[in-house]
Amino acid sequence: MTLPERQLANAIRALAMDAVQAANSGHPGMPMGMADVATVLYSDYLKFDPSDPKWADRDRFVLSAGHGSMLAYATLHLAGYARPTIDDIRNFRQLHSPCAGHPENFELAGVETTTGPLGQGLATAVGMAIAERHLNALYGDELVDHRTWVIAGDGCLMEGINHEAIGLAGHLGLGRLIVLWDDNKITIDGSTDLSTSEDVKARYAATGWHVESCDGHDPADIRRAIDAALADSRPSLVACRTIIGFGAPNKQGTSATHGAPLGAEEIAAARTALGWAADPFVIPADVAAAWAAFGDKGKKLHADWNDRLANSEKKSDFNNRLSGKVVPGDAFKAYLDGLVAEPPKVATRKASENTLTALTADIASLIGGSADLTGSNNTKTSSTKALTKEDYSGRYIYYGIREFGMAAAMNGMALHGGVVPYGGTFLVFADYCRAAIRLSALQRQRVVYVMTHDSIGLGEDGPTHQPIEHLQSLRAMPNLLVMRPADAVETAECWALALAQQDRPSLLALTRQNLPPVRHDVTKNLCAKGGYRLRAASAARKVVLVATGSEVSLALEVADKLEAAGQGADVVSMVSTQLFDEQDAAWQADILPDDALIVSIEAGTTFGWERYTGRHGLRFGIDSFGASAPIEDLFKHFGLTADAIAPQILAKLGN
């Protein structure tokens, strides 16, 4: 006997009510409201194999409205994934349960991306859709032919990143992207009438999207709208008119169901209203069997795909791409050798471009881009033609002035697999994409941020564009590898390190101004140590000068003056404090010995450098905003010259 679809959807509602009540924390309203839509999606449209959550040609499903996480946990459990188990769901929001408050990609194999910060899930999905189209252009429908589905709420569509994301998706014509909008007209504060009166559907249409509407509690109407979306070549928004907390007779349709348990009495009343007689956390056998059948269809599709892959002449290349392994090759080695033969005096942003020219020739999976600063970030190479809706095989994305959207899309590309994304903007605009950088780190994804114009060294653009606190604030972010190279050799080494990271993003802070070469040996990647002795003291060592990036050459000048005064000075290039902190105690003690005065030099805030200099060391930097002036005048004004620094060190030494 075929069960009513409402009964299948009620399984989601029951698990959501029960788990949130048991945790005494959570958001039951959205899962209850979107249960009918999710049931239709899983039963008829979503391509998945619960026995292999990482199947390369599966559809990607993103719960952008991540506060409604119980919808994801309920559907994964019901559809036959190994986890979450019913015990996992019983322990919703408890320590060590994979059913965290918001879905985490590293906790459950069926969760494609960490969501919760509203709007980012949808923007991440744009990157997934880009990756799918790019790989499809290379490998064809037989190996890459899937869609990206998103469930998003009112908050996702209000957030500013939504404007960036949908503009990019519409421009690129990402017709495999379908957003199911939980149009329940409720936010935590109450009715959406309190805060917005915009025509959301008109906004999407204006950005090149196809727009449909449906009754989110009528399976036939939901199917009609999704079928219309599938038939259109544009990305689609389906506005699903729903009732938040559907089935809770006294609270449905109100903000009371949004972010709090329903309470025992309301849950009992909802069970009666929904005709759901099962005990808490119990799924009747006939309902469980019907849901399991949804996953069985995907297993057959997966088996057919495996046959196509096995017989494809592209099998080896495809598997290599999806493995995620990238290794710099002959072009990169030749480039390194050339740096030794003819050391260039260049800005590290230019050195990055030169490095990328070699890397993109070696590594086909690298996809670059810039937030409208290509000529400044130097992120495009001869190997990276533009990726457009006419040609998805391209490897360079013109993101436009969409820093946040760019960063989120890169997360989506990395999560999708098969591509290694990098993208550029000015370091000061890390603030615009910080929330997505944070999710790169939280999700352990290899995304490379190329951040140029990294100090007052950018000159006349002035304090609005001159980063001061940015390096240290980014270094404070867990699992983000921040690197600031001092010359072309260090820049190349930093790129190699960034690509070697399998479980964290990297950020390269690069100069606008030319820098002299300070390294002349490439036999070993010294940047891998984070901080290393670039030059040892000639006289008896009294001082260790620790500098980064453009200030390493300044530290060498300071050391010359100290040595001339009879005070031996080591110079340490501290390319990455994170990598240095990962070294053993013996290395750290050798580089930063207790018997020397430790001095830091960086054209940014001095905050945090006391970790290395100690309370009695010296810290040279900038603890105010910058100014508009030529570079040389700025460094002199802020006391970042050898003539200004050396006397202060000598005074500290008692000379």
N, C-alpha and C positions, 0 to 999 in steps of 0.2 A: 504494500500500500504506500502510495506517495504521500509524504507528510506535507502539511501546509507550510509554505515558506515562512509564514509568520512564526510558526513554532520553531523553525531552525534559527530564525533571528532572535527569538526569545532566549535561546541558549546563551547568546552573547550578552543579552540584557541581564540574565540571572547571574552569570559569572561576574559581570561588572558590579552589580549591586552587592553580591556576597563578598567579593574581594575588598572593595572599598570599605564596607562595613567592618570586616574583620580587622583591617588595618587602621580603622578609624581615621582614614586619610585618603584623599584621592578625588577623582572627578568622574562620577558615574553618568552624568547627563549626556555627554557627547557619545559614548559607546551605545547608550540606550537609544539615542536619537538616530544614529547612523547605522544601527544594526541591520535594518532592511537593505540598505545600500550595500553594506559589506557582504551580506549574504548573497545578493545577486552577483556582485563582483567575483566572489570566490566560486560560485556555482557555475557561472557561464563564461567568464571572461579572463580571469587571472590565470596566466600560464606558470605553473609551479610544480615542483616535485618535492614533497615533504621529506622524502628519503635522501635527497641531495640538495640542501638549501643553497649550495654554491654553484649549482648548474649554471654554466656561463650564459645560456640563452633563455634563462628564466625571465619573466616579467619582473620589473622592480616595483615594489609597493612601498610607498613612503607615507607614514602617518605624520603629516606636518603638524597637525594639532596634537602634539605629543602628550599634552596633559591628559588626553583620553586614552592613555596607554593600555587600559584594560581591553580596548577593542582589538589592539594588536595581539595581546597575550591570549585573549579568548579565541580569536580566529586561528592563530598558530596552533594552539592546543587542539581545537576542534578539527582542524584540517589534517592532523596526523603528524605534525612535526614531533621529533623526539622530546624536545623541550619547547615551551614550559610544560612540565607535568602538572597534574592537579595539585600536588603538594607545593610546587613552585608558586602556583596561583594562590593557594591558601596563605602563603607567606609574602604576598604582594607588599611591596614597599618595606620589607624587613631586611636586616643586614644579611648579606650573602645570598639573598634570593636574586635570580636573574631577572625577576619581574620588578625592576626598579620603578621609581616614581614616574620617570619618563623613559621611553625606549632607548636602550643603549646598544649600539651595534656590536660591541665586544662582549656583551652578556648573552645574547641569543643569536644563533646562526640565522634565523629567519628575519631578524631586524636589519634592514638594509642600511640605516643611518640613524645616528643619535639625533633625536628631535626633542623639542620642548621650547627652546627659544623661538617664539612664533615667527613664521615666515621663512626661517632658514631651511626647513624641510622642503618646502616648495622650491626654493632657490637651488638647493642641492639637487633636486630632481631634474632641474634644467641641465645641470652638468651631466647627470646620468643619461639624459636623452641625447645630449651632444655626443657622448662617448659611443652610444649605440649607433647613431647615424654614421659616425666616423668609421667604426669598425665594420659596419655594414658595407660602406663604400669600398673597403679593402677586401672583405671576405665574402660578400654576397649574402643573399637571403638564406642560403642553405646552412650557414653557420651562425649568422647574426640577424635575428628577426624577432625582436621583442619590443614591448612597450613599457612605458613608465607611468604608473598610476599614483595619484596623490589624493589623500583625503585631507582637506584643509578647512579651517574654521574661519569665522569672521575676523579673529585676531590676526591670522596669517595674511589675510587680504588687506588688513589695515596697515600693517607694518610697512615702513618705507622700502625695505628690501624687496617687497612684492612688486613694486613699480619697476625696480631695476631688473628683476628676474623675468617678469612677463614681457618687458620690452625686448630683452635679448632673445627670449624664446620665440616671440612673434617675428622678429627680424630674421632669425635663422630658419623659420618655418618648421619648427619641431613638431610635426604632426603625430608623432608617436607618444606625445606627452598629453595625458588627460588628467585634469584636476576635477575632483568631485568635491564641490563646496558644500559643507554642512551649513546651509542657509537657515539657521534657526533663530536669527535676530536677537540673540542673547549673548551678553558678555558678563563678566563677574559683577560689574556694577549694576547690571540690569538690562533693560531693553537697549538695543543698538540705537534707538531713537535718541538716547541721551547724548550720543557722541558723534554720530555720523548721519549724513543725509545724501551721500554720494550715490550715483548710479554705477554700481560695481560692474554690472554686465556691460554697460556702455564703455566703461574704462577698458575692459578686456578687449572688446570689439575694436576699440580705437588703436590698440597695439597689435592688431593683426591676428587675434584669436577668433576661433569659432565658439559661439556661445549657445548653450541649450539650457532649458529649465525643465524640472520634473517634480512630481510629488514624491518625496523621499520615503514615503511609506507605502507606495504602490509599486510592487515589483514589475508589473507590465509597463508602467510609465518610466520607471528607471531604465529598463531594457531599451525602450524606444529612444530615450535620450542618449544612452551609451552607444547604441547602434548608429545614431546620427553623428556622434563624435567620431566613431571609427570610420565612417564614410567620408569624412572631411579631411583634406590634406593639411589643414592648419592645426596648431595646438588647440585643445578644446577645454573650455570651462563648462561644467555641468552644475548648474545651481540646483541643489537638491533641497527643496523646501521641507524642513523637518521640524519636529517638536522635541526640544531638548528634554531629556528624562522621560521619553515616551514610555507610557505604561504605568508610571507612578501617578495615581489618580489625583492626589492632592498637591503635588509639586511639579508635575510636568509643565513645560512651557515657561518656567520661571528660573531665575538665577539661583534659586535654592538648590537645584540639582547640579549646578556647575562644578563647584569645588568643595563639596562636603558630603559625607555619608548621608544616605536617605533616612536612616534611623530604622529600628526594628519594626515599628508599626507601619511605616510607609512601605517597607519592603514586603511585609505580609499582605498589605492591600494591593501592591503591585502584582504579587504572585497570583492573587485572586483575579485581578483585572486581566492579566495576560493568560490565565488558564495554565499556569506553570505550577505543577504540584510537587515537583521533585524537591528533595531536601537541599540545603545549601551545598554547593560544590559537587552536586551529583548531576550527571548528564544522562538522561534516559537512553537505553541501548539503541532504540530506533533512531533517535536524533543523532547519536554518535555515529551510527552506521551511515546515515545520509551525508553527514559532513565528511566522513572518511572517503566516501565515493568521489567527492570533489578532487581530492588529491590523487586518486587512482587515475583519473583522466590525464593528469600531468605526467605521471610515470610513463604512460604510453608515448606521449609526445617526446619525452626525454629519450626514451629508447630509440625512437625514430631518428632523433637528432644525433644520437651516438653513432648510429649506422652511417649517417651522412658524413660525420666527422671522420670516421674510420676509413671511409672511401675517398676522402678529399685529398687532393694533391697539396692543399694548403695546411694539412693537419699539423705538421711539425712547426711551421711558422706560427700558426694560431696558438698552439699550446705554449710556445715560447713567449708569445705576447701576454697571454693570460697568466703566466707564471709570475710576472712582475719583476723578474730578474733583469737588471740592466747593467751592462759592463762597458765602460769607455774602451774604445778600440784603437785602431792604428792611427786614425786622424788625431785623436786626443794625445797619443804618445808623441806623434810628430810635432804637435803644437807645443808640448812641454819642452821637448828638445830645442825647439826654436827659441823659446824664452831664455834658455841658457846661452845659446849662441849669440843672440842679439837682444839683450835685456831692454824692454821698452819703457819709456817714461809716459805712462798713460793713466787716465782715470780708471778706477777699478770698475766703473760701469762699462767702459770700453773694453777693459780686460775681460769682463763677463761676456760681452758680445763675442769677442774673439774666441773665448772658451766654448761658448754655445755653438759657434760656427763649426767647431770640431765635433762637439758632442751630438748635435743634431744630424750631422753627417753619419756618425757612428750608430746612433740609437733612434730607430724609426718610431718608437713609442712616445718620444718627447713631443708634447703639444704645448706651445707657448701662447703668449698674449700679453696685452697691456691695457690698462684703463686709460686709453687715449693719450698715452705718453710713449709711444713706440720709439720715437726719435730721441727721447730723453732717457728712457730705461734701457735702450739698446737690446731689446729682447727678440727682435726678428732677425733671422739669418737667411742665407740663400737657399737653405733646405726646407724652409717653412713657408710655403705658399699659404694664402688665406683660406680658412675654412668658411664656406658660405653655404647658403641654402641651395645654390646651384652646384656646389662641389664640396661635399662633406669630407673628401679625402684630404683636404688641406690640414695643415698643422699649426696654423697661427690664427688666433681669434682676436678680432678687434672688438674689445668689450665696451668701448665707449666710456663715458664718465660714470662708471658703475663699479667702484672699488669693492663695495660690500658684495654686490652680486657676482663679481668676478671671483672673489675668494670662495663664496659658497658654491659656485659652479665648479671650481677646481676641486673642492671636496667631493662633489658628486662624481666627477670624472675619476678621481682616485678610488673612490668606493666601488664604482662600476667595474674597474679593472681593465687592463689592456692598454691603458695610456698612463703616462707620467706627466702631470700638468705642472707648468710653472707660469707665473704671471707677474707683471711689474707695475709699480706705481712709486711715488715718492715716499720716503720713510715717514714723513710727517703724516701721510694719509693712512698709515697703519691704523690710526684711530678710526678711520672710516670702515675698516674691515676687521677690526679687532675681534668682534664676536665670532666671526667665521674662522679667523686664525685660531681662536680658542677651541672651536670645535674640531679643527684639523688636529690639534694636539690631543684633545680628549678622545677622539676617535682613532688616534694612532695611524694617521694617514700620511703617506709620502706626497706632500705638496711643497713646492719650492716657491717662496716669496722673494722676488727680486726687488729690493727696496733701495732706490738710488737717492742722490742728493741728501746724504746722511748726516749733515752737520751744518754749522754756519759756513762751511766751505762752499755752499751753493751761492753765497754772495748776495747780490743786490735784491733778490726777491724778498728778503727781510724776514722778520720774526714769525709771520704766519706760515712760512714754508720751511723754517729752520728748526729741525727737531732738536730738542734739548733733553727731555725726560724719556724719550721713546725707547732708546736702547735698553736702559735699565728696567723700564716697565715691561718690556717684552722679555727680557732675560728672567723676569720674575715669574713668567708663565710656565707652569709645569709642562714638560715634554715638548717644548719648542726649542729647537736648536738654532740659536742666534750666532751668526758668524760675521765678523767684520775684518776682511782681509786688508793687508797693507800694500800689496803690489800685485802684479800680474801673476806671479807664481803662486802666491797665497790664494788669489781668486780662483785659479784653476784647481788648486787642492780643495778649496771649499766646495766647489761644484762637485768634485768627485765624492766628497764626503756626503753632500746632500743627497746624491743619487744612491748612495750606499745605505741610506737610512730606510729600513723596511717598516718601521713602526713609529715614526714621528716626522713632523714637518720641519722644514728648515727655512730660515730667513737670512738672506745675504744683504748686509748693509754696505752700500757701495757709494763711492765718491763721485761728485761732479768734476772736481778739479784733478789735474794730472798729478801723479805721484811718482817719485823716483824709484827705481828698482832697489829692493833691500835683500832679496833672496837670489842666489845664483847657483843653487843646487836643487835638483829635482829627483835625486836618487831615493828619497824617502819623503812620504807625506808627513811633514812635521806638524801641520795644522791639526792632524788627528789627535795630537796631545792637548789641543786647546790652547795652552800656553807653553812656549819653549824659549830657550835662551838663543836669541838671534845673534848676540855678540857678547863675548865674555870680557870682563874687566882686564885691562892691561896692568894697571897698578893694583895694589892690594885692595880687594873689593870692600867698599864701604856702603855702596848704594846699589839697589836694583830698581831700574826704571821699567815700569810696566805700562805698555801703551797698546792701543788698538788702531787699526785702520790708518787713516792719514796722519795720526800722531806718532806712528812708529818711526817715521823718518825724522820727526821733530825730536823724539827721544834719542836718536842717534846723534843729533846735533848737540843736545844737552850733555850726553855722555862725553863727547869730544871736549867740551868746556870743563867738565869735572875732571877728566883725565889730565887736562892741561894744568889743573890746579893741584894735581897729585892725589886725587880721590878716585879710586877705581870704581867703575860703574858697569854692571851688567845691563844689557837691554833685553827685555822679554817682550815678545810679541804675543799678546793675549788675544788670540783670534776668537776664542769662544770660552767664556767662563764655564759654560755647562760641560764642555769636553774636558776642561782642566779639572773641574771638580770630580769627574769620573775617573781620573788617574789615581794610582795608588799613592799612599802617604809618602813614600820615598821620593817619587818624582816631584810631588808638590813641595816637599821640604828642600829638595835640591834647587828647584827653580826659585822658590821664595824662602831663602834661609833666614833663620831667626837672628843671625848675627849681623844683618844688614838693615839699613834704612830702606823701607819699601816706599816707592813713590809711584802714584798712578797719574797717567796723562791721557785724557780723553776729552774731545770737544763735545761734551754733554754734561749732564748733571754729575756731581761728585757723589751723590747719594749711592750708597751700596759698596763703594770701593774700599771702605774701611774693613770689609771682610778680608781683603788681601793686604792692605797697608797696615792694619792694626790701628789702634787709637793714636799711636805716636808717629805714624807715618805721615806722608804728605799726599795731598790729593789736588791735582790741578785739572780744572774743568770749567764749566759754566753753570752757575746756579741761578740764572735769570733768563729771560727770553733774549733772543738775539737782536740784531739790528740790520738795517739795510745799508750796505756799503760794499766796496770791492773786497775780495777775499783777504788780501794781505792786510788791509786796514782792520778788518774784523779780528783776525788772529792777534794782531798787535793790541787792539783795544781790549780784548778779553784776556790778555796776559799769556797767551799761548805761543810764546817764542822762546828760543833758547836763551836769549839775553835776559828775559824776564824770569825764567824758571831756575836757571843755574844758580844765580846768587841766593835765592831762597833756600835751595838745597844746601849750599855751602854754609849758609848761616845756621841751618839746623844741625849741621855737622860740627859747628863751633869754629868755623874758619872765617 
